[in-house]
Amino acid sequence: MTPTIAAGAYSSIAKLASGGASPPTVDKTAAGADFGGMLQQAMKGISDSGKTAETSAIGMTQGKSDVVDVVTALADTQTALETMVAIRDRVISAYEDILRMPM
């Protein structure tokens, strides 16, 4: 999820909380046209976050980067990964619930 999508979602929720009548909308061009596209975008974000953390760590060993930058990059990567694992767990749980439904 990009910051633009998150800001749009937050704005929609804030409008609903303040009494706005319009339902939240999802910008399909930014989020991807389907769930698979959204997941691909999220995985790319996690990958980019990991590469940033790796680059910062290498830069620190070479004396080019600050420890605070490395810790921040690692924390961002950890948060993104934990979020993706939580999403995966919810998707698996939903799939198992669907399998348990009577036909």
N, C-alpha and C positions, 0 to 999 in steps of 0.2 A: 504494500500500500504506500503510495507516494504521499508526501505532505499536502499536495493539492487536493487529493481525494479525501484525506483525513479532515482538512479544513472545510471542504464542502459538506462532509457528513456532519461535522460539528455545527456548522452554520444551519443546516437543516434541522438538527435537533434543537438548537437554540430557538429557532423560529417556532417550532412546535411547543416548546416549553413556555414561550412568551405569549402563547395564545394564537399564533398563526394557524390558519386552517389548511394550508396546503401540505400535502404529504411530502416526505423527503424524496428527493430524486437522486438517481445514480447517473453520473456522466459516463455513458458506455464507451465513449471515445477515449476517455482517460483510464477507465478501469478495465477495459477489454470488453468484448462483446459477450463473453460467457464466463462461467465459473472457472473453466480451464485456463482461460486467458488471465484471469485475476490471479490464479495460483502461479502461473508462469511468471507474472510480474512480481509477485511476492518472493518467489524463489530467486529471481534475479537480484532483487533488493538485498536479500540475505547474503547472496554470493558477493555482491559489491561491498557490503558491510564487512564481510570476512576479509576480502582483499585489502580494504582500507586498514583494518586492524593489523594484518600481516605486514603491510608496507610501513606502518607506524612502528611496529616492533623491530623490523629490520633497520629502520632509520634510527631508532634508539640505540641499537647495538653499534651503529656507526657514528654515534654522537650527533646526528642530524635532527633528532626528534626529542621532544620533551616527554617525561614520564607521564605527565597528566594527559597528554594527547593519546598516548598508548592505552592508558587505563580507560579513558573515555571511549575510545574506539572499540576496545574489548567489551565494555559494558553495553554499548549499542548492539554489538554483534550477539551478545548473550541474550539480550532482551528480544531481538528479532528472532533468534532461534527458538527461544522459549515460547514465543507467540505462535510460531509455525507448528511447534509440537502440540500446543494446546488446540490449534485448529485441526490438526490431523486427528487428535484424539476425539474431538467432537464429530468429525466426519465419520470416523469408524463407529462411534457410538450410534449415530443416526442410521448408518447402514445396517448395523446389527438390529436396531429397532424395526427397520423396514423388513428385515428377514423374519422377525418374530411375528409380524402381522398375519392374521388368518387370511386365507385366500378365499 
